[in-house]
Amino acid sequence: MSRTQRTFNQDNPQLDGHIYVPVLLTEVTGAGAAISNSVIANTTSISLPTTATAYVATIPLGPTLFRYGVRDDTQEAFGAGGIGATVGSNALAVGNASTLIGTTVAASPNAAVALPVTTPQSTVGFVVGQHVLIDTGANAEIQQITAISAGVSITVAKTLIAHTAPFPVVQNPFTSPVGAYGTPPFTGQTQLTPATAPRPKGIQINAIYPVYQIGAVNATVNTIALKRASFANNVAPTVSDLIASGANGLQTAFQAATLAYVTPIVVPTPAFEVTRFTQVYMIWSITTGAAGTAAMFGVFVDCSFNYS
């Protein structure tokens, strides 16, 4: 890539962000016996004693880097006389329309496959005939949309790879599905008009995966919430839910001491966090059964990120 003194701003975020946030002893409260650090199978966790007590962990995404966006400068790559909208970005913004699929899909190289959309995710913006990027990393593939059932599913011509839920689907993932790689064209007068809003930056939290153990006796409560709090000087913080408090698929049944749960929980409406002075945190509550124990390891976070 040639050297430049200006910033390079990327339309599409990377989709494979993965963060681990451990539960710390100082983040857990409960009125029962002393909570303690423990080491289980060479991993660290917080041990919740046998007291039939409600324990609550408040877990901040403290060291995670957020950004609040920058405005674009004019960009004349390709331009009005260049490749143009027909072959360039197909008259759509790069990365136009994205959603999250909450159901595992098997490989189907010889038949069309319906990708069920997880409520309240949407099929809005997806267009039959357009290409989509399915999944991330080694499991990523590009296929063409053959049908859309509004709000229900997006059907693609085939899948060459099995995809484990949850996984993203992004339409028009680069300048052209027919091979015109490069910076997307801004045609006509638009190439001279700076963007009027900041480009999304930082991270977009897509899903969380609490890791925990339930021992000896079933727990009576296991709930979690993902929240954001926005601050301003001398104003009460504004708190909202990214994932509303509830069981959200968390398990309460006890298992053998060597087994741990990893529960996927999808953010219903993921969006880039672009507001300054915003804190994102989780509140995780476990009430152990009488003579039961539990351990909180931490939470994995899947995110899309754009730091360019």
Helices and strands as residue ranges (DSSP letters): E 14-22, G 25-27, E 28-30, E 36-40, E 43-48, E 54-60, H 84-87, E 98-101, E 113-116, E 131-134, G 137-139, E 141-149, E 153-156, E 167-171, G 188-192, E 202-215, E 221-232, E 235-246, E 261-262, E 265-266, E 278-287, E 293-306
